[in-house]
Amino acid sequence: QAAGIALILLCAMDVSGVRAWWGKWDPREMRLLLPASMLGVALGAALFGVLGPRTVQGVLGIITLAFLAWRFFVGLLAAAPAAPYNAVKGAICAIASGATSTLAHAGGPPMQIYLLPRKLPREVFTATNVVLFGLINYAKLVPYGAMGLLDLTNLGTALVLLPLCPLGVYLGIWLQSRMPEALFYRIITLALFLLGVKLTWDGFFA
């Protein structure tokens, strides 16, 4: 039920976000990540009744924290250069992102494991993420609908919360355009760390 309500709200927010960032993504990355993430959505739908959300969250949390620890260690040795385009790593991360997004709306960490080290320009990084996850969320409507997660009860609850969604999206767009790029990436990294801690806690201790 929570997954169904959240997906409705995510899709509503994506309307504003995708409109704001449409056409500003990295074309090569999008050609790689979009088809792979759609395969991940199909995989996640197949596993929906097999893997519980807490299991997915816990594993994702550990992977996220391990990735950040590795990045921190590399940063201590030297300023890490931008990672090169890597079709294999990108496809694996996108499949994982599509699957975990379908299972627990937690597709962000796998995608950032690939995209953060790429050090794309801030606007390109944001647009690639926003548009890609917008398309992933709308693709998830098909399996969620088939599983009966978009019933009238969930739709009614989502409608109550819906008016706040555009406010959050436009606040994010306003903030993103007014902060230095270095600070932007520090905030993204901090948010990813906090998300990793929360996912680990929810998966294994809550």
C-alpha positions in Angstrom: 0.0 0.0 0.0 2.8 2.4 0.9 4.6 1.6 -2.4 1.5 2.3 -4.4 0.8 5.7 -2.7 4.5 6.7 -3.1 4.5 5.8 -6.8 1.5 8.0 -7.5 3.2 11.0 -5.7 6.5 10.3 -7.4 4.8 10.3 -10.8 3.1 13.6 -10.0 6.4 15.2 -9.0 8.0 13.9 -12.1 5.7 15.9 -14.3 7.2 19.1 -13.0 10.8 17.8 -12.8 10.9 16.2 -16.3 9.4 19.4 -17.8 12.1 21.5 -16.2 15.0 19.3 -17.2 13.9 17.9 -20.5 16.6 17.8 -23.2 19.4 18.7 -20.8 20.6 15.2 -20.0 23.8 13.5 -21.3 22.7 11.7 -24.5 25.3 9.0 -24.4 24.5 8.1 -20.8 20.8 8.2 -21.4 21.1 5.8 -24.4 22.9 3.4 -22.1 21.0 3.8 -18.8 17.4 4.0 -20.0 17.1 0.6 -21.7 19.1 -1.1 -18.9 16.9 0.5 -16.2 13.7 -0.7 -18.0 15.1 -4.2 -17.9 15.6 -3.6 -14.2 12.0 -2.6 -13.7 10.9 -5.9 -15.3 13.3 -7.8 -13.1 12.0 -6.0 -10.0 8.4 -6.7 -10.9 9.3 -10.4 -11.2 11.0 -10.4 -7.8 8.3 -8.3 -6.0 6.8 -11.2 -4.2 10.1 -12.9 -3.5 12.3 -10.3 -1.9 10.9 -8.2 0.9 11.4 -4.4 0.9 13.5 -4.6 4.1 15.9 -7.1 2.6 16.3 -4.8 -0.5 16.8 -1.7 1.8 19.4 -3.3 4.0 21.5 -4.6 1.1 21.3 -1.2 -0.6 22.3 0.6 2.5 25.4 -1.5 3.0 26.4 -1.1 -0.7 25.9 2.6 -0.5 28.0 3.1 2.6 30.7 0.8 1.2 30.8 2.9 -2.0 31.1 6.2 -0.1 33.8 4.7 2.2 35.7 3.8 -1.0 35.3 7.2 -2.5 36.5 8.8 0.8 39.6 6.6 0.9 40.4 7.5 -2.8 39.9 11.2 -2.0 42.5 10.9 0.9 45.1 9.5 -1.5 44.5 12.0 -4.3 41.8 14.1 -5.9 39.9 11.4 -7.8 39.6 12.3 -11.5 36.3 12.0 -13.3 35.6 8.3 -14.1 35.4 7.5 -17.8 32.3 6.3 -19.5 31.8 2.6 -18.8 29.0 0.8 -20.6 29.3 -2.4 -18.5 29.3 -0.6 -15.1 26.6 1.8 -16.2 24.3 -1.0 -17.5 24.8 -3.1 -14.3 24.0 -0.1 -12.1 21.0 0.9 -14.2 19.5 -2.6 -14.0 20.1 -2.6 -10.3 18.5 0.8 -10.0 15.4 -0.2 -12.0 15.0 -3.3 -9.9 15.4 -1.7 -6.5 13.3 1.2 -7.5 10.5 -1.2 -8.4 10.9 -3.2 -5.2 11.3 -0.4 -2.7 11.5 3.0 -4.4 15.2 3.0 -3.6 16.8 3.1 -7.0 18.9 6.2 -6.3 22.1 4.6 -4.7 22.9 2.1 -7.5 22.6 4.9 -10.1 24.8 7.3 -8.1 27.4 4.6 -7.8 27.8 5.1 -11.5 26.9 8.7 -12.1 28.6 10.5 -9.1 32.2 9.4 -10.1 31.5 10.6 -13.7 31.6 14.2 -12.4 29.2 15.5 -15.1 28.4 19.2 -15.1 25.8 19.9 -12.4 22.9 20.7 -14.8 23.6 17.6 -16.9 23.9 15.4 -13.8 20.6 16.6 -12.4 18.8 16.4 -15.7 20.0 12.8 -16.4 18.9 11.7 -12.9 15.5 13.5 -13.0 14.4 12.5 -16.5 15.7 8.9 -16.1 13.9 8.3 -12.8 10.8 10.0 -14.1 10.7 7.5 -17.0 11.4 4.6 -14.6 8.6 5.7 -12.3 6.1 5.8 -15.2 7.2 2.4 -16.4 6.5 1.1 -12.9 2.9 2.0 -13.3 2.4 -1.1 -15.5 3.5 -3.8 -13.0 2.1 -1.8 -10.0 -1.3 -1.6 -11.8 -1.2 -5.3 -12.6 -0.5 -6.1 -8.9 -3.5 -4.1 -7.8 -1.4 -1.5 -6.0 -3.1 1.5 -7.6 -6.6 1.0 -6.2 -9.0 3.7 -5.2 -7.9 3.7 -1.5 -4.3 4.4 -2.5 -5.3 7.0 -5.1 -7.4 8.8 -2.5 -4.6 9.0 0.0 -2.2 10.2 -2.6 -4.6 13.0 -3.7 -4.6 14.4 -0.1 -0.8 14.7 -0.2 -0.5 15.7 -3.9 -0.7 19.6 -3.5 2.7 19.6 -1.7 4.5 17.8 -4.5 5.0 20.7 -7.0 6.2 23.0 -4.2 9.0 20.5 -3.3 10.1 20.1 -6.9 10.3 23.9 -7.7 12.1 24.5 -4.4 14.7 21.9 -5.4 15.1 23.6 -8.9 15.5 27.0 -7.3 18.1 25.8 -4.8 20.1 23.8 -7.4 20.5 26.9 -9.7 21.8 29.1 -6.9 24.5 27.0 -5.2 28.2 26.5 -6.3 28.8 23.2 -8.1 31.3 22.0 -5.4 28.7 22.5 -2.7 26.1 20.9 -4.8 28.1 17.6 -5.0 29.0 17.8 -1.3 25.3 18.0 -0.5 24.5 15.1 -2.8 27.2 13.0 -1.2 26.0 13.8 2.3 22.4 13.0 1.3 23.6 9.7 -0.1 25.4 8.9 3.1 22.3 9.7 5.2 20.2 7.6 2.9 22.6 4.7 3.2 22.4 4.9 7.0 18.6 5.0 6.9 18.3 2.1 4.5 20.7 0.0 6.6 18.8 0.8 9.7 15.4 0.1 8.1 16.6 -3.1 6.6 18.3 -4.7 9.6 17.4 -2.9 12.8 14.0 -1.2 12.5 
